[in-house]
Amino acid sequence: MTDRLPSPRGADVGRRIGVGLMYGLWKPRVLGAWRVPTTGPAILAVNHSHMIDGPMVMGVAPRPTHFLIKKEAFLGPLDPFLTGIGQVKVDRDTTDRTAITRALGVLENGGVLGIFPEGTRGEGDFASLRAGLAYFAVRSGAPIVPVAVLGSSDKRGRLIKELPPLRSRVDVVFGEPFEAGDGSGRRTRTALDEATGRIQKQLATHLENARRFTGR
């Protein structure tokens, strides 16, 4: 199974590509990146209001990141490209055991897993979380780092309306890592539900603080 796990080298290449694109097209302001653990497994929990949020975090995060990405994005030439840069294809309509195994493998190997805990693009306010984030955090024991991307959906660009205006500022705020579990090691449905509640409070608080700090 190891040879089928997302490639750490590929994720590093993806990060380098992200750096060039994100800093070339927009003006990212990165706050708190030092809070991301320098070694060992970690989960970046990112709010999601625009399609550039994932690439933006990939480009500005201090470590290469393997994102869980919906299978619908793996179309045509994007399939081998996203796979090649270490991203994880996931079927959101079923229990995708292959994606689960690969995501846990990333964490077991000491890598960084990126998750949009809301499951899909929306208001980006962490108002509704799926249980996947709690499962990965409790199962792996990896700390969760909340990440707020602000400004990506504020305005529409003139040249390409689907994207933010070129050279506009996008803030990416990394929060303090925290543990999702209660320390008991339980993985029951009740334990995961309780973990999801704790996670939601932490993420909502981080987002509120990030908005206040950045003025967004």
LUMSEKOL-703381 format. One record per residue: residue in three letters; x, y, z of N, C-alpha, C in turn. Coordinates in steps of 0.1 Angstrom, whole numbers, plus 5000, padded with zeros to 4 digits. Example, Ala and Ser with C-alpha at 12.3 -4.5 7.8 and 13.67 -1.06 7.14 Angstrom:
2
ALA513249435078512349555078513249675078;SER512849785071513749895071512950005079;
//
This chain:
216
MET500849885000500050005000500950135000;THR502150125005503050235006503250304993;ASP503450224982503650284969502450354963;ARG501250334969500050394964499750524973;LEU500450544983500250664991500650794983;PRO500050904986500351024980501851054982;SER502451104971503951124971504351254979;PRO505151244989505651364996506451454986;ARG507251384978508051464968507051544959;GLY505951474955504951544946504351664953;ALA504051644966503451754974504451874975;ASP505751844975506751954976506752024962;VAL506651944951506552014938505352094937;GLY504152044942502952124942503052254950;ARG503752244961503952364969504752464962;ARG505752424955506652514947505752584936;ILE504952504929504052554919503152654925;GLY502552624937501652714943502252844947;VAL503552834952504252964955504353054943;GLY504752994932504853084920503553144915;LEU502453054915501253104910500553204920;MET500453174932499753254942500453384944;TYR501753384945502453514947502553594934;GLY502453524923502553584910501253654906;LEU500053594910498753644906498153734916;TRP498453704929497753784940498853834950;LYS498353894961499353934971498953874984;PRO499353744986499053684999499653745011;ARG498953765022499453805034499353695044;VAL500453635048500453515056500753545070;LEU499853505079499953535093499953405102;GLY500853385110500853275120501353145114;ALA502053145103502553025097503452945106;TRP504153025115505052955125504252865134;ARG502952875135502152785143502052645138;VAL502352625125502252485119503452405125;PRO503152295131504252215136505352185125;THR506552195129507652185119507952045115;THR507551945123507751805120506551735125;GLY506351605121505251525125503951555118;PRO502951465120501751475114500951605118;ALA500251665109499351775112498251785102;ILE497051835106495951855098495652005097;LEU495652055084495152195082493752195079;ALA492952255088491452265086491152405080;VAL490752405067490652535060489252565056;ASN488852695059487552735054487552745039;HIS486352735033486352725018485152805012;SER485552915006484553005000484853024985;HIS486152984981486453004967487452894962;MET487452874949488252764944489752784945;ILE490152904948491652924949492152894964;ASP491152874973491552854987492552744989;GLY492352624982493252514984494652544978;PRO494652584965496052624960496752734967;MET495952824973496552934981497252884993;VAL496552795000497152735012498352645009;MET498252574998499352484993500552574991;GLY500352694985501452784982502052854993;VAL501252885004501852965015502152885027;ALA501652765028501952685040503452655041;PRO503952645053505352625055505852485052;ARG504852395050505152255047504352205035;PRO504852115027504052055016502751995022;THR501652015015500351965020499651875010;HIS499051765015498251675007496751705010;PHE496051765001494651795003493751684999;LEU492651665006491551585002490751664992;ILE490651614980489951694969488851604963;LYS487751664961486651594955487051534941;LYS486451414939486851344926486451414914;GLU485451504915484951574903486051674897;ALA487051704906488151794901489151724893;PHE489151594894490251514887489751474873;LEU489551574865489051554851490151574841;GLY490151494831491151504820492551514825;PRO493351614820494751624824494951664839;LEU493851714845494051744860494151624868;ASP493651504863493751384871495251344874;PRO496051324863497451284866498251404873;PHE497851524870498551644876498351644891;LEU497051634895496751644909497351524917;THR497251404911497751284917499251304918;GLY499951354907501351374907501851464918;ILE501051564921501551654932501051614946;GLY500651494947500451434960499051464966;GLN498051504958496751524963495951404964;VAL494851404972494151274974492651294969;LYS492351204959491051204953490051144963;VAL488851204965487851144974486451154968;ASP485751044970484351044966483451084978;ARG482851204977482151254988480751184990;ASP480351104980479051044981478950904987;THR480150854991480250724997481350725007;THR481450605014482650595023483850545015;ASP484650645011485750615002486950555010;ARG486950425010488050365019489450385013;THR489550395000490850414994491350554998;ALA490450654998490850795002491250795017;ILE490450725025490650725039492050665042;THR492350545035493650485037494750575033;ARG494650635022495750725018495850845027;ALA494750905031494851015040495550985054;LEU495150865059495750825072497250785069;GLY497550735057498950705054499750835054;VAL499250945049499951065049500351105064;LEU499351095073499551125087500451035094;GLU500350905091501250805097502650825093;ASN502850875081504250905076504751045080;GLY503951105089504451235094504151355085;GLY503251345076502951445066501851535071;VAL501551635062500451735065499251705056;LEU498151695062496851665054496051795055;GLY495551835043494651955042493251905040;ILE492351965048490951925047490052055047;PHE489052045039487952145039486852085048;PRO486752115061485852035069484352065066;GLU484052165059482652195055482252095044;GLY483252035037482851935027482751985013;THR482352115012482152174999482252325000;ARG482452394989482552534989481252604993;GLY481352705002480152775006480452905012;GLU479952945023480153075029481553075036;GLY482152965038483452965044483453005058;ASP482452975066482253015079482352905090;PHE482652785085482752665094481452635101;ALA480252685095478952665102478552525102;SER478852445092478452305092479652215088;LEU480052125098481152045096480751895093;ARG481451835084481251685082482151615093;ALA481851485095482551415105483951375101;GLY484351385089485651335084486851395091;LEU486751525094487951585101488151525115;ALA487051505122487151445136487651305135;TYR487251235125487651095123489251085121;PHE489751165112491151165109491951215121;ALA491451315128492151375139492251275151;VAL491051215154491051125165491750995162;ARG491550945150492250815146493750835146;SER494250945141495750955139496351025151;GLY495551105159496151175170496851305166;ALA496751335153497451455147496751585152;PRO497551685155496951815159496251885147;ILE495251955150494552035139494952175140;VAL495352235128495752375127494652445120;PRO493852535126492852605119493452705109;VAL492852715097493352805087492152885081;ALA492253015082491253105077491853175064;VAL491153155053491453225040490453335039;LEU490853455038489953575038490353665026;GLY489253705019489453795008489453724994;SER489353594994489353524981488053544973;SER486953564981485653574975485053714976;ASP485853814980485253944983484754014970;LYS485654004960485354074947485653984935;ARG485054014924485253934912486254014903;GLY487153934896488054004887487454054875;ARG488154154869487654204856487954114844;LEU489154064844489453974832488853834833;ILE488953774845488353644847487453654859;LYS486153664857485253694868485153584878;GLU485653454875485553344884486753364895;LEU487653454892488853464901488853594908;PRO489453604920489653734926490453834917;PRO490253964919491054054910492554034911;LEU493254034900494654014900495354114909;ARG496354064916497154144925496354194937;SER495154144940494454184952495054104964;ARG494754154976495354084988494453974993;VAL495053864996494353755002495053725015;ASP494353725026494953695039494753545042;VAL495853485047495753345051496353345066;VAL495453305075495753315089495753175095;PHE496953135100497053005107496853025122;GLY496052925128495752935142496652845150;GLU496352845163497052755173496652605171;PRO497552515170497252375169496452325181;PHE495552235179494752175191494452035188;GLU494151965199493851815198492351805198;ALA491851715189490351705187489751605198;GLY490551505202490051405211489951455225;ASP489351375234489251405248490351345256;GLY491251275250492351205257492051065260;SER490851015258490550885261490850785250;GLY491050835238491350745227490150675221;ARG488950715226487750655221487450695206;ARG486950595198486550625184485150595181;THR484350595192482950565190482250685183;ARG480950655178480250765172480050875181;THR479750845194479550955204480851035205;ALA481950965206483251035207483551125195;LEU483251075183483451155171482451275171;ASP481251255175480351365175480751475185;GLU481251435197481751525207483051595201;ALA483851525194485051585188484651685178;THR483651655170483251745159482751875166;GLY482051865177481551985184482652075189;ARG483752005195484852085199485652145188;ILE485752075177486452125165485752255160;GLN484352245159483652355153483752475161;LYS483752465175483952585183485352645181;GLN486352555180487752605179487852675165;LEU487352615154487452675141486652805140;ALA485452815146484652935145485353045153;THR485953015165486653115172487853165165;HIS488553075158489753125150489353215139;LEU488253175132487753255121487353395126;GLU486653405137486253535142487453615146;ASN488453555152489653635156490453675144;ALA490453585133491153625121490553745114;ARG489153735114488453845107488653985115;ARG488653975128488854095136490254145134;PHE491254055134492654095133492954155119;THR492354105109492654145095491754255090;GLY490654275098489654375093488754325082;ARG488754195080487954145068486454115072;
//
